């Protein structure tokens, strides 16, 4: 099973970025946790601050990856392009959206996700552990 884990803008700063909201785990910690918990899964783990790069990576998944776990970060609330990219491959590559924080408890602008409608589901509010839950969810769907 090949899963692409994508991380959007500013998630490279996890650990020191507003730790009361996002936790103290770094992105490298989260990656290690996933690799340790799911040794049977071939995980490709990437982060970009560029919307265009994320869109390109999603568009290249067809025939290469079985599923995507994505934290689109701020692009969640702004990017129709990311939504379209996820939809464009969703017939063969399902996507689970994950957020560290519970965005519904935050500013109103964060309540809406433009990307969630293109995903099979969304997990939020469990900090880094959410990635483990998202991985479980995508594997469960793929083995159904
Ligand atoms: C986030 C929530 C977004 O609103 C924010 O812009 C992020 C991180 C989260 O994981 O909680 O960068 O996606």
Backbone and ligand atoms as CSV (ligand in chain L), in Angstrom:
chain,resi,resn,atom,element,x,y,z
A,1,UNK,N,N,0.841,-1.194,0.000
A,1,UNK,CA,C,0.000,0.000,0.000
A,1,UNK,C,C,0.883,1.255,0.000
A,2,UNK,N,N,0.580,2.165,-0.920
A,2,UNK,CA,C,1.409,3.385,-1.011
A,2,UNK,C,C,0.545,4.610,-0.688
A,3,UNK,N,N,0.937,5.299,0.362
A,3,UNK,CA,C,0.166,6.467,0.800
A,3,UNK,C,C,1.046,7.712,0.741
A,4,UNK,N,N,0.488,8.764,0.133
A,4,UNK,CA,C,1.159,10.060,0.074
A,4,UNK,C,C,0.607,10.932,1.205
A,5,UNK,N,N,1.492,11.383,2.084
A,5,UNK,CA,C,1.095,12.278,3.179
A,5,UNK,C,C,1.601,13.678,2.830
A,6,UNK,N,N,0.656,14.597,2.637
A,6,UNK,CA,C,1.007,15.954,2.218
A,6,UNK,C,C,0.718,16.964,3.320
A,7,UNK,N,N,1.606,17.920,3.443
A,7,UNK,CA,C,1.486,18.969,4.451
A,7,UNK,C,C,1.653,20.330,3.811
A,8,UNK,N,N,0.713,21.219,4.113
A,8,UNK,CA,C,0.708,22.538,3.501
A,8,UNK,C,C,1.551,23.569,4.241
A,9,UNK,N,N,1.296,24.840,3.945
A,9,UNK,CA,C,2.160,25.938,4.380
A,9,UNK,C,C,2.304,26.073,5.892
A,10,UNK,N,N,3.517,26.366,6.284
A,10,UNK,CA,C,3.906,26.644,7.678
A,10,UNK,C,C,3.952,25.408,8.579
A,11,UNK,N,N,3.579,24.249,8.032
A,11,UNK,CA,C,3.639,23.044,8.872
A,11,UNK,C,C,5.081,22.587,9.071
A,12,UNK,N,N,6.006,23.122,8.253
A,12,UNK,CA,C,7.436,22.880,8.494
A,12,UNK,C,C,7.882,23.525,9.808
A,13,UNK,N,N,7.056,24.426,10.344
A,13,UNK,CA,C,7.425,25.139,11.576
A,13,UNK,C,C,6.830,24.494,12.831
A,14,UNK,N,N,6.159,23.353,12.651
A,14,UNK,CA,C,5.548,22.694,13.814
A,14,UNK,C,C,6.598,22.409,14.885
A,15,UNK,N,N,6.162,22.499,16.127
A,15,UNK,CA,C,7.086,22.308,17.253
A,15,UNK,C,C,7.277,23.631,17.967
A,16,UNK,N,N,7.514,24.675,17.145
A,16,UNK,CA,C,7.676,26.020,17.725
A,16,UNK,C,C,6.534,26.941,17.329
A,17,UNK,N,N,5.757,26.556,16.311
A,17,UNK,CA,C,4.660,27.399,15.818
A,17,UNK,C,C,3.444,27.246,16.733
A,18,UNK,N,N,3.079,28.318,17.433
A,18,UNK,CA,C,1.879,28.334,18.279
A,18,UNK,C,C,1.620,26.953,18.926
A,19,UNK,N,N,2.545,26.483,19.768
A,19,UNK,CA,C,2.434,25.123,20.301
A,19,UNK,C,C,1.164,24.872,21.122
A,20,UNK,N,N,0.589,25.945,21.686
A,20,UNK,CA,C,-0.646,25.765,22.455
A,20,UNK,C,C,-1.804,25.352,21.534
A,21,UNK,N,N,-1.672,25.671,20.238
A,21,UNK,CA,C,-2.713,25.291,19.271
A,21,UNK,C,C,-2.340,23.994,18.558
A,22,UNK,N,N,-1.064,23.910,18.140
A,22,UNK,CA,C,-0.673,22.804,17.260
A,22,UNK,C,C,0.128,21.697,17.957
A,23,UNK,N,N,0.478,21.918,19.217
A,23,UNK,CA,C,1.258,20.919,19.924
A,23,UNK,C,C,2.753,21.148,19.771
A,24,UNK,N,N,3.539,20.320,20.456
A,24,UNK,CA,C,5.000,20.491,20.461
A,24,UNK,C,C,5.701,19.514,19.528
A,25,UNK,N,N,4.945,18.614,18.940
A,25,UNK,CA,C,5.539,17.662,18.005
A,25,UNK,C,C,5.965,18.385,16.726
A,26,UNK,N,N,7.123,18.020,16.216
A,26,UNK,CA,C,7.560,18.554,14.921
A,26,UNK,C,C,6.980,17.673,13.809
A,27,UNK,N,N,7.098,18.173,12.572
A,27,UNK,CA,C,6.625,17.369,11.443
A,27,UNK,C,C,7.454,16.081,11.330
A,28,UNK,N,N,8.733,16.186,11.670
A,28,UNK,CA,C,9.599,14.992,11.644
A,28,UNK,C,C,9.127,13.969,12.685
A,29,UNK,N,N,8.678,14.461,13.853
A,29,UNK,CA,C,8.139,13.548,14.880
A,29,UNK,C,C,6.913,12.805,14.341
A,30,UNK,N,N,6.051,13.561,13.661
A,30,UNK,CA,C,4.818,12.959,13.122
A,30,UNK,C,C,5.170,11.920,12.057
A,31,UNK,N,N,6.129,12.268,11.224
A,31,UNK,CA,C,6.560,11.318,10.175
A,31,UNK,C,C,7.093,10.033,10.810
A,32,UNK,N,N,7.941,10.181,11.830
A,32,UNK,CA,C,8.513,9.004,12.503
A,32,UNK,C,C,7.413,8.153,13.122
A,33,UNK,N,N,6.458,8.825,13.745
A,33,UNK,CA,C,5.334,8.120,14.376
A,33,UNK,C,C,4.571,7.283,13.336
A,34,UNK,N,N,4.317,7.877,12.173
A,34,UNK,CA,C,3.591,7.142,11.123
A,34,UNK,C,C,4.412,5.951,10.624
A,35,UNK,N,N,5.697,6.182,10.410
A,35,UNK,CA,C,6.543,5.097,9.885
A,35,UNK,C,C,6.659,3.956,10.896
A,36,UNK,N,N,6.674,4.305,12.196
A,36,UNK,CA,C,6.769,3.287,13.254
A,36,UNK,C,C,5.453,2.529,13.398
A,37,UNK,N,N,4.350,3.261,13.311
A,37,UNK,CA,C,3.029,2.646,13.523
A,37,UNK,C,C,2.584,1.817,12.325
A,38,UNK,N,N,3.012,2.240,11.122
A,38,UNK,CA,C,2.549,1.559,9.899
A,38,UNK,C,C,3.739,1.083,9.059
A,39,UNK,N,N,4.547,0.136,9.608
A,39,UNK,CA,C,5.743,-0.300,8.871
A,39,UNK,C,C,5.403,-0.988,7.562
A,40,UNK,N,N,4.164,-1.499,7.459
A,40,UNK,CA,C,3.746,-2.230,6.254
A,40,UNK,C,C,3.351,-1.286,5.115
A,41,UNK,N,N,3.216,-0.006,5.422
A,41,UNK,CA,C,2.774,0.971,4.416
A,41,UNK,C,C,3.982,1.713,3.850
A,42,UNK,N,N,3.975,1.850,2.523
A,42,UNK,CA,C,5.031,2.637,1.875
A,42,UNK,C,C,4.586,4.109,1.910
A,43,UNK,N,N,5.177,4.857,2.833
A,43,UNK,CA,C,4.735,6.239,3.068
A,43,UNK,C,C,5.686,7.219,2.383
A,44,UNK,N,N,5.096,8.099,1.586
A,44,UNK,CA,C,5.859,9.242,1.051
A,44,UNK,C,C,5.351,10.472,1.777
A,45,UNK,N,N,6.242,11.157,2.458
A,45,UNK,CA,C,5.856,12.247,3.364
A,45,UNK,C,C,6.452,13.549,2.855
A,46,UNK,N,N,5.591,14.525,2.523
A,46,UNK,CA,C,6.100,15.768,1.933
A,46,UNK,C,C,5.429,16.993,2.558
A,47,UNK,N,N,6.159,18.097,2.515
A,47,UNK,CA,C,5.613,19.394,2.955
A,47,UNK,C,C,5.971,20.435,1.917
A,48,UNK,N,N,5.031,21.355,1.650
A,48,UNK,CA,C,5.353,22.486,0.776
A,48,UNK,C,C,4.598,23.727,1.224
A,49,UNK,N,N,5.255,24.868,1.049
A,49,UNK,CA,C,4.585,26.145,1.284
A,49,UNK,C,C,3.941,26.661,0.001
A,50,UNK,N,N,4.076,25.894,-1.079
A,50,UNK,CA,C,3.582,26.323,-2.385
A,50,UNK,C,C,2.306,25.571,-2.771
A,51,UNK,N,N,1.262,26.319,-3.023
A,51,UNK,CA,C,-0.011,25.727,-3.455
A,51,UNK,C,C,0.176,24.978,-4.769
A,52,UNK,N,N,0.932,25.587,-5.687
A,52,UNK,CA,C,1.138,24.981,-7.001
A,52,UNK,C,C,1.835,23.620,-6.871
A,53,UNK,N,N,2.825,23.555,-5.972
A,53,UNK,CA,C,3.555,22.291,-5.795
A,53,UNK,C,C,2.634,21.197,-5.247
A,54,UNK,N,N,1.805,21.561,-4.277
A,54,UNK,CA,C,0.876,20.586,-3.695
A,54,UNK,C,C,-0.095,20.080,-4.767
A,55,UNK,N,N,-0.608,21.004,-5.598
A,55,UNK,CA,C,-1.540,20.633,-6.670
A,55,UNK,C,C,-0.855,19.682,-7.653
A,56,UNK,N,N,0.380,19.997,-8.000
A,56,UNK,CA,C,1.129,19.138,-8.930
A,56,UNK,C,C,1.323,17.747,-8.336
A,57,UNK,N,N,1.722,17.683,-7.071
A,57,UNK,CA,C,1.943,16.376,-6.433
A,57,UNK,C,C,0.656,15.548,-6.403
A,58,UNK,N,N,-0.474,16.185,-6.114
A,58,UNK,CA,C,-1.751,15.451,-6.085
A,58,UNK,C,C,-2.081,14.929,-7.483
A,59,UNK,N,N,-1.866,15.772,-8.483
A,59,UNK,CA,C,-2.169,15.377,-9.864
A,59,UNK,C,C,-1.313,14.230,-10.366
A,60,UNK,N,N,-0.182,14.011,-9.734
A,60,UNK,CA,C,0.727,12.926,-10.156
A,60,UNK,C,C,0.458,11.606,-9.437
A,61,UNK,N,N,-0.580,11.558,-8.578
A,61,UNK,CA,C,-0.776,10.351,-7.756
A,61,UNK,C,C,-1.433,9.196,-8.512
A,62,UNK,N,N,-2.203,9.532,-9.567
A,62,UNK,CA,C,-2.944,8.483,-10.301
A,62,UNK,C,C,-1.993,7.386,-10.781
A,63,UNK,N,N,-2.309,6.143,-10.407
A,63,UNK,CA,C,-1.485,5.015,-10.832
A,63,UNK,C,C,-0.196,4.850,-10.045
A,64,UNK,N,N,0.050,5.753,-9.099
A,64,UNK,CA,C,1.298,5.710,-8.323
A,64,UNK,C,C,1.000,5.452,-6.845
A,65,UNK,N,N,0.015,6.164,-6.315
A,65,UNK,CA,C,-0.355,6.024,-4.896
A,65,UNK,C,C,-1.762,5.443,-4.766
A,66,UNK,N,N,-1.996,4.786,-3.624
A,66,UNK,CA,C,-3.326,4.220,-3.353
A,66,UNK,C,C,-4.222,5.210,-2.614
A,67,UNK,N,N,-3.618,6.153,-1.898
A,67,UNK,CA,C,-4.419,7.111,-1.140
A,67,UNK,C,C,-3.568,8.289,-0.696
A,68,UNK,N,N,-4.280,9.338,-0.259
A,68,UNK,CA,C,-3.610,10.559,0.196
A,68,UNK,C,C,-4.143,10.923,1.573
A,69,UNK,N,N,-3.226,11.333,2.451
A,69,UNK,CA,C,-3.593,12.011,3.699
A,69,UNK,C,C,-3.051,13.422,3.553
A,70,UNK,N,N,-3.914,14.420,3.730
A,70,UNK,CA,C,-3.441,15.797,3.525
A,70,UNK,C,C,-3.886,16.722,4.642
A,71,UNK,N,N,-2.920,17.505,5.117
A,71,UNK,CA,C,-3.236,18.672,5.931
A,71,UNK,C,C,-2.945,19.885,5.043
A,72,UNK,N,N,-3.976,20.444,4.426
A,72,UNK,CA,C,-3.728,21.565,3.501
A,72,UNK,C,C,-3.404,22.872,4.220
A,73,UNK,N,N,-3.436,22.856,5.561
A,73,UNK,CA,C,-3.138,24.038,6.383
A,73,UNK,C,C,-3.997,25.224,5.911
A,74,UNK,N,N,-3.412,26.405,5.771
A,74,UNK,CA,C,-4.228,27.589,5.435
A,74,UNK,C,C,-4.920,27.466,4.082
A,75,UNK,N,N,-4.351,26.658,3.160
A,75,UNK,CA,C,-4.990,26.495,1.851
A,75,UNK,C,C,-6.354,25.812,1.963
A,76,UNK,N,N,-6.606,25.127,3.089
A,76,UNK,CA,C,-7.913,24.517,3.349
A,76,UNK,C,C,-9.034,25.526,3.113
A,77,UNK,N,N,-8.775,26.751,3.566
A,77,UNK,CA,C,-9.834,27.755,3.609
A,77,UNK,C,C,-9.861,28.650,2.370
A,78,UNK,N,N,-8.929,28.422,1.455
A,78,UNK,CA,C,-8.809,29.353,0.310
A,78,UNK,C,C,-8.714,28.674,-1.054
A,79,UNK,N,N,-8.346,27.393,-1.094
A,79,UNK,CA,C,-7.882,26.846,-2.379
A,79,UNK,C,C,-8.890,25.958,-3.101
A,80,UNK,N,N,-9.565,26.563,-4.077
A,80,UNK,CA,C,-10.418,25.779,-4.967
A,80,UNK,C,C,-9.542,24.887,-5.853
A,81,UNK,N,N,-8.327,25.352,-6.118
A,81,UNK,CA,C,-7.390,24.573,-6.935
A,81,UNK,C,C,-7.020,23.255,-6.282
A,82,UNK,N,N,-6.805,23.275,-4.965
A,82,UNK,CA,C,-6.493,22.028,-4.251
A,82,UNK,C,C,-7.715,21.115,-4.237
A,83,UNK,N,N,-8.889,21.705,-4.027
A,83,UNK,CA,C,-10.125,20.926,-4.057
A,83,UNK,C,C,-10.262,20.232,-5.405
A,84,UNK,N,N,-10.046,20.971,-6.486
A,84,UNK,CA,C,-10.171,20.396,-7.833
A,84,UNK,C,C,-9.145,19.289,-8.066
A,85,UNK,N,N,-7.932,19.479,-7.553
A,85,UNK,CA,C,-6.885,18.469,-7.728
A,85,UNK,C,C,-7.266,17.167,-7.006
A,86,UNK,N,N,-7.771,17.304,-5.774
A,86,UNK,CA,C,-8.177,16.118,-5.009
A,86,UNK,C,C,-9.316,15.399,-5.733
A,87,UNK,N,N,-10.283,16.191,-6.228
A,87,UNK,CA,C,-11.417,15.613,-6.973
A,87,UNK,C,C,-10.956,14.920,-8.243
A,88,UNK,N,N,-9.972,15.505,-8.898
A,88,UNK,CA,C,-9.521,15.001,-10.200
A,88,UNK,C,C,-8.966,13.582,-10.125
A,89,UNK,N,N,-8.465,13.190,-8.952
A,89,UNK,CA,C,-7.907,11.832,-8.819
A,89,UNK,C,C,-8.769,10.940,-7.917
A,90,UNK,N,N,-9.852,11.485,-7.401
A,90,UNK,CA,C,-10.609,10.794,-6.336
A,90,UNK,C,C,-11.284,9.509,-6.821
A,91,UNK,N,N,-11.415,9.318,-8.136
A,91,UNK,CA,C,-12.019,8.061,-8.619
A,91,UNK,C,C,-11.121,6.869,-8.324
A,92,UNK,N,N,-9.803,7.104,-8.212
A,92,UNK,CA,C,-8.882,5.994,-7.910
A,92,UNK,C,C,-7.994,6.253,-6.691
A,93,UNK,N,N,-7.899,7.496,-6.263
A,93,UNK,CA,C,-7.030,7.837,-5.122
A,93,UNK,C,C,-7.849,8.623,-4.089
A,94,UNK,N,N,-8.389,7.912,-3.067
A,94,UNK,CA,C,-9.170,8.615,-2.039
A,94,UNK,C,C,-8.265,9.443,-1.127
A,95,UNK,N,N,-8.827,10.544,-0.616
A,95,UNK,CA,C,-8.069,11.454,0.251
A,95,UNK,C,C,-8.775,11.632,1.587
A,96,UNK,N,N,-7.990,11.629,2.652
A,96,UNK,CA,C,-8.481,11.986,3.989
A,96,UNK,C,C,-7.819,13.299,4.390
A,97,UNK,N,N,-8.640,14.238,4.870
A,97,UNK,CA,C,-8.117,15.535,5.327
A,97,UNK,C,C,-7.882,15.484,6.835
A,98,UNK,N,N,-6.782,16.049,7.266
A,98,UNK,CA,C,-6.465,16.057,8.697
A,98,UNK,C,C,-6.051,17.461,9.127
A,99,UNK,N,N,-6.463,17.836,10.341
A,99,UNK,CA,C,-6.021,19.094,10.950
A,99,UNK,C,C,-5.602,18.829,12.385
A,100,UNK,N,N,-4.539,19.468,12.781
A,100,UNK,CA,C,-4.045,19.316,14.158
A,100,UNK,C,C,-5.028,19.930,15.154
A,101,UNK,N,N,-5.497,21.135,14.824
A,101,UNK,CA,C,-6.406,21.850,15.718
A,101,UNK,C,C,-7.855,21.569,15.313
A,102,UNK,N,N,-8.770,21.861,16.234
A,102,UNK,CA,C,-10.194,21.814,15.897
A,102,UNK,C,C,-10.549,23.189,15.336
A,103,UNK,N,N,-10.583,23.274,14.024
A,103,UNK,CA,C,-10.742,24.592,13.388
A,103,UNK,C,C,-12.108,25.211,13.692
A,104,UNK,N,N,-13.072,24.387,14.085
A,104,UNK,CA,C,-14.406,24.914,14.419
A,104,UNK,C,C,-14.410,25.685,15.741
A,105,UNK,N,N,-13.379,25.480,16.543
A,105,UNK,CA,C,-13.273,26.228,17.804
A,105,UNK,C,C,-12.495,27.525,17.610
A,106,UNK,N,N,-12.101,27.810,16.377
A,106,UNK,CA,C,-11.216,28.948,16.125
A,106,UNK,C,C,-11.949,30.051,15.342
A,107,UNK,N,N,-11.205,30.973,14.737
A,107,UNK,CA,C,-11.835,32.082,14.016
A,107,UNK,C,C,-12.788,31.544,12.945
A,108,UNK,N,N,-13.822,32.339,12.670
A,108,UNK,CA,C,-14.852,31.884,11.736
A,108,UNK,C,C,-14.289,31.546,10.353
A,109,UNK,N,N,-13.276,32.267,9.929
A,109,UNK,CA,C,-12.713,32.023,8.592
A,109,UNK,C,C,-12.140,30.611,8.466
A,110,UNK,N,N,-11.808,30.003,9.635
A,110,UNK,CA,C,-11.263,28.638,9.608
A,110,UNK,C,C,-12.360,27.568,9.677
A,111,UNK,N,N,-13.603,27.974,9.802
A,111,UNK,CA,C,-14.684,26.986,9.935
A,111,UNK,C,C,-14.992,26.310,8.611
A,112,UNK,N,N,-14.698,27.011,7.512
A,112,UNK,CA,C,-15.033,26.440,6.206
A,112,UNK,C,C,-13.806,25.805,5.565
A,113,UNK,N,N,-13.997,24.571,5.103
A,113,UNK,CA,C,-12.949,23.896,4.337
A,113,UNK,C,C,-13.402,23.784,2.891
A,114,UNK,N,N,-12.614,24.343,1.977
A,114,UNK,CA,C,-12.918,24.201,0.546
A,114,UNK,C,C,-12.496,22.833,0.040
A,115,UNK,N,N,-11.571,22.203,0.759
A,115,UNK,CA,C,-11.032,20.923,0.303
A,115,UNK,C,C,-11.812,19.710,0.827
A,116,UNK,N,N,-12.459,19.841,1.974
A,116,UNK,CA,C,-13.140,18.697,2.590
A,116,UNK,C,C,-14.184,18.030,1.688
A,117,UNK,N,N,-14.955,18.792,0.890
A,117,UNK,CA,C,-15.962,18.126,0.049
A,117,UNK,C,C,-15.350,17.154,-0.968
A,118,UNK,N,N,-14.086,17.326,-1.280
A,118,UNK,CA,C,-13.436,16.433,-2.244
A,118,UNK,C,C,-12.848,15.195,-1.556
A,119,UNK,N,N,-12.865,15.193,-0.224
A,119,UNK,CA,C,-12.242,14.099,0.546
A,119,UNK,C,C,-13.286,13.101,1.026
A,120,UNK,N,N,-12.834,11.887,1.367
A,120,UNK,CA,C,-13.786,10.897,1.878
A,120,UNK,C,C,-14.127,11.192,3.334
A,121,UNK,N,N,-13.285,11.943,4.035
A,121,UNK,CA,C,-13.571,12.299,5.417
A,121,UNK,C,C,-12.517,13.223,5.966
A,122,UNK,N,N,-12.781,13.694,7.179
A,122,UNK,CA,C,-11.921,14.719,7.784
A,122,UNK,C,C,-11.722,14.376,9.266
A,123,UNK,N,N,-10.510,14.567,9.753
A,123,UNK,CA,C,-10.194,14.323,11.164
A,123,UNK,C,C,-9.540,15.579,11.700
A,124,UNK,N,N,-9.993,16.067,12.852
A,124,UNK,CA,C,-9.384,17.296,13.386
A,124,UNK,C,C,-9.444,17.337,14.898
A,125,UNK,N,N,-8.480,18.091,15.479
A,125,UNK,CA,C,-8.541,18.385,16.899
A,125,UNK,C,C,-7.702,17.485,17.785
A,126,UNK,N,N,-6.955,16.537,17.205
A,126,UNK,CA,C,-6.184,15.577,18.007
A,126,UNK,C,C,-4.677,15.775,17.871
A,127,UNK,N,N,-4.301,16.989,17.435
A,127,UNK,CA,C,-2.889,17.323,17.232
A,127,UNK,C,C,-2.216,16.234,16.371
A,128,UNK,N,N,-0.970,15.907,16.669
A,128,UNK,CA,C,-0.234,14.980,15.790
A,128,UNK,C,C,-0.873,13.614,15.672
A,129,UNK,N,N,-1.577,13.181,16.721
A,129,UNK,CA,C,-2.229,11.862,16.697
A,129,UNK,C,C,-3.261,11.766,15.566
A,130,UNK,N,N,-3.770,12.915,15.136
A,130,UNK,CA,C,-4.739,12.926,14.039
A,130,UNK,C,C,-4.198,12.273,12.775
A,131,UNK,N,N,-2.887,12.378,12.550
A,131,UNK,CA,C,-2.307,11.757,11.360
A,131,UNK,C,C,-2.408,10.229,11.435
A,132,UNK,N,N,-2.214,9.689,12.639
A,132,UNK,CA,C,-2.357,8.235,12.825
A,132,UNK,C,C,-3.805,7.824,12.555
A,133,UNK,N,N,-4.747,8.628,13.072
A,133,UNK,CA,C,-6.162,8.338,12.839
A,133,UNK,C,C,-6.489,8.424,11.343
A,134,UNK,N,N,-5.943,9.433,10.684
A,134,UNK,CA,C,-6.205,9.620,9.251
A,134,UNK,C,C,-5.637,8.442,8.451
A,135,UNK,N,N,-4.465,7.980,8.852
A,135,UNK,CA,C,-3.851,6.841,8.168
A,135,UNK,C,C,-4.718,5.594,8.370
A,136,UNK,N,N,-5.210,5.384,9.608
A,136,UNK,CA,C,-6.110,4.251,9.868
A,136,UNK,C,C,-7.337,4.337,8.978
A,137,UNK,N,N,-7.873,5.549,8.853
A,137,UNK,CA,C,-9.104,5.747,8.082
A,137,UNK,C,C,-8.875,5.422,6.604
A,138,UNK,N,N,-7.771,5.886,6.061
A,138,UNK,CA,C,-7.539,5.638,4.623
A,138,UNK,C,C,-7.275,4.145,4.385
A,139,UNK,N,N,-6.542,3.503,5.297
A,139,UNK,CA,C,-6.255,2.063,5.130
A,139,UNK,C,C,-7.541,1.259,5.260
A,140,UNK,N,N,-8.390,1.667,6.185
A,140,UNK,CA,C,-9.681,0.991,6.357
A,140,UNK,C,C,-10.494,1.086,5.069
A,141,UNK,N,N,-10.526,2.264,4.456
A,141,UNK,CA,C,-11.288,2.441,3.214
A,141,UNK,C,C,-10.686,1.596,2.084
A,142,UNK,N,N,-9.364,1.566,2.035
A,142,UNK,CA,C,-8.713,0.869,0.936
A,142,UNK,C,C,-8.858,-0.650,1.052
A,143,UNK,N,N,-9.030,-1.133,2.300
A,143,UNK,CA,C,-9.150,-2.583,2.477
A,143,UNK,C,C,-10.613,-3.020,2.469
A,144,UNK,N,N,-11.543,-2.076,2.312
A,144,UNK,CA,C,-12.975,-2.411,2.371
A,144,UNK,C,C,-13.425,-3.141,1.111
L,1,LIG,C1,C,-4.374,23.652,10.352
L,1,LIG,C2,C,-5.518,24.642,10.569
L,1,LIG,C3,C,-5.463,25.781,9.576
L,1,LIG,O1,O,-6.529,26.693,9.816
L,1,LIG,C4,C,-4.153,26.534,9.715
L,1,LIG,O2,O,-4.067,27.538,8.716
L,1,LIG,C5,C,-2.967,25.645,9.691
L,1,LIG,C6,C,-3.020,24.358,10.372
L,1,LIG,C7,C,-4.340,22.579,11.454
L,1,LIG,O3,O,-3.689,21.570,11.220
L,1,LIG,O4,O,-4.922,22.741,12.521
L,1,LIG,O5,O,-1.909,26.021,9.190
L,1,LIG,O6,O,-4.538,23.008,9.117
